[in-house]
Amino acid sequence: MSHDSFDDVIKHLVSRWQNADKMILRQLFPLLAEGKPVHPNRLAELTGKDMVSIEQALINGRTSRDEEGNVTELFGIMQMPARHRIQIGQVCLFSCCALVAQMVPILLGIPTRIESVDPISNRLVTLDISPDGIQSVEPLCSVGTLVITKQEEVLTDVRSAFCTHVHHFPDAVSAQEFVANDSRRYLVTIQQFNEASHRLCTAIWG
């Protein structure tokens, strides 16, 4: 992995959430992990903040909400089905970004199981991850992909600029086919991928 390239990616992603109130938003992750849409009132009760502050934090945090105004997604961690499934006890969360999925054990402080579908072969990659790191991976030869980004692209549409390029693969063969389709993509080991998730999580959420 090119540390210089990923350093730039971290800077771009940090800038997307630089105006968000992290002290308020961090409290959302365990609430989302309960598996039901989160009413903003619960966040106000938990943080002791007024509703004006809560609403501003939700806007700056670029959260997704349902028709009743309940929060269903923050930082790409969502309650709607997506390619990367995050099992937390009896509850499932999802993400469109494999790297974000691997941050959930860090953000929640508990072990999780991640099941990702390879976008080339549709094969399954399964990882058991604790807050300290990867406990198991199946298949053992699994790898990940990252991408070089531009800040303006991340600020405009982070999913297209970053998330749709970042996946788990069961082996280097399908990963190389995916990387070959876009010169900005590059392959990393699962260990490097996990290190990247820790670095990005720390940079954005402390």
BELZI-V666735 format. One record per backbone hydrogen bond with DSSP energy under -1.0 kcal/mol. CO is the residue of the C=O (numbers start at 1). NH is the residue of the N-H. If there is no record, write none. Layout:
# BELZI-V666735
co=CO nh=NH
co=CO nh=NH
This chain:
# BELZI-V666735
co=2 nh=6
co=3 nh=7
co=4 nh=8
co=5 nh=9
co=6 nh=10
co=7 nh=11
co=8 nh=12
co=9 nh=13
co=10 nh=14
co=11 nh=15
co=17 nh=20
co=20 nh=22
co=21 nh=25
co=22 nh=26
co=24 nh=27
co=25 nh=28
co=28 nh=32
co=29 nh=33
co=31 nh=34
co=32 nh=35
co=38 nh=71
co=39 nh=42
co=40 nh=44
co=41 nh=45
co=42 nh=46
co=43 nh=47
co=44 nh=48
co=50 nh=54
co=51 nh=55
co=52 nh=56
co=53 nh=57
co=54 nh=58
co=55 nh=59
co=56 nh=60
co=57 nh=61
co=58 nh=63
co=59 nh=62
co=64 nh=72
co=64 nh=73
co=66 nh=69
co=70 nh=66
co=71 nh=38
co=72 nh=79
co=73 nh=64
co=74 nh=77
co=77 nh=74
co=78 nh=94
co=84 nh=95
co=85 nh=115
co=86 nh=93
co=87 nh=113
co=88 nh=91
co=91 nh=88
co=93 nh=86
co=94 nh=78
co=95 nh=84
co=97 nh=101
co=98 nh=102
co=100 nh=103
co=101 nh=104
co=103 nh=107
co=104 nh=108
co=105 nh=109
co=112 nh=129
co=113 nh=87
co=114 nh=127
co=115 nh=85
co=116 nh=125
co=118 nh=122
co=123 nh=118
co=125 nh=116
co=126 nh=138
co=127 nh=114
co=128 nh=135
co=128 nh=136
co=129 nh=112
co=130 nh=133
co=133 nh=130
co=136 nh=128
co=138 nh=126
co=139 nh=142
co=143 nh=169
co=144 nh=188
co=146 nh=186
co=150 nh=154
co=151 nh=155
co=152 nh=156
co=153 nh=157
co=157 nh=161
co=158 nh=162
co=158 nh=163
co=159 nh=164
co=162 nh=165
co=163 nh=166
co=166 nh=98
co=167 nh=145
co=169 nh=143
co=171 nh=175
co=172 nh=176
co=173 nh=177
co=174 nh=178
co=175 nh=179
co=176 nh=180
co=179 nh=182
co=182 nh=185
co=184 nh=148
co=186 nh=146
co=188 nh=144
co=189 nh=193
co=190 nh=194
co=191 nh=195
co=192 nh=196
co=193 nh=197
co=194 nh=198
co=195 nh=199
co=196 nh=200
co=197 nh=201
co=198 nh=202
co=199 nh=203
co=200 nh=204
co=201 nh=205
co=202 nh=206
